[in-house]
Amino acid sequence: MLKAVLILNALSCAIFGALFFLKSEEVANFIGTPPALFVQVLGAGLFINAILLIFTGLQSSPKRKDVLFFSLGDAAWVAFTAILLIGNIWIINSEAIYWSVAVALFVGLCGVLQWIFAPKAEQPSLELT
């Protein structure tokens, strides 16, 4: 299940990353008032994150710290989206608000599932010699 969530999250990041990077002006205008350069940089970051998610998802046993890193990144996305929406910052068009909430819910769900299915921490061995 963890690998499926990581790959699904990667797909989402790749799609939005490409869209934000390649169509930054159009995305900025759709959203409301964010700087197009910020949207483009965010797109590049999302695309890099997608590559890292795929790399992690394809490992035979992903490391716990890597999975939790992605969960924290997803939590940051949700928190940042909430701040922008509550503060009426940049995301001002009605459709963009709905899309932002939907994407944040999806990203949050991915983060929670990654957290739940993250490999358990290895317990230190207490062997007596």
WODAZI-V279570 format. One record per backbone hydrogen bond with DSSP energy under -1.0 kcal/mol. CO is the residue of the C=O (numbers start at 1). NH is the residue of the N-H. If there is no record, write none. Layout:
CO:NH ; CO:NH
This chain:
1:5 ; 2:6 ; 3:7 ; 4:8 ; 5:9 ; 6:10 ; 7:11 ; 8:12 ; 9:13 ; 10:14 ; 11:15 ; 12:16 ; 13:17 ; 14:18 ; 15:19 ; 16:20 ; 17:21 ; 18:22 ; 19:23 ; 23:27 ; 24:28 ; 25:29 ; 26:30 ; 27:31 ; 28:32 ; 31:92 ; 31:93 ; 35:39 ; 36:40 ; 37:41 ; 38:42 ; 39:43 ; 40:44 ; 41:45 ; 42:46 ; 43:47 ; 44:48 ; 45:49 ; 46:50 ; 47:51 ; 48:52 ; 49:53 ; 50:54 ; 51:55 ; 52:56 ; 53:57 ; 54:58 ; 56:59 ; 63:67 ; 64:68 ; 65:69 ; 66:70 ; 67:71 ; 68:72 ; 69:73 ; 70:74 ; 71:75 ; 72:76 ; 73:77 ; 74:78 ; 75:79 ; 76:80 ; 77:81 ; 78:82 ; 79:83 ; 80:84 ; 81:85 ; 82:86 ; 83:87 ; 84:89 ; 89:91 ; 90:33 ; 90:92 ; 93:97 ; 94:98 ; 95:99 ; 96:100 ; 97:101 ; 98:102 ; 99:103 ; 100:104 ; 101:105 ; 102:106 ; 103:107 ; 104:108 ; 105:109 ; 106:110 ; 107:111 ; 108:112 ; 109:113 ; 110:114 ; 111:115 ; 112:116 ; 113:117
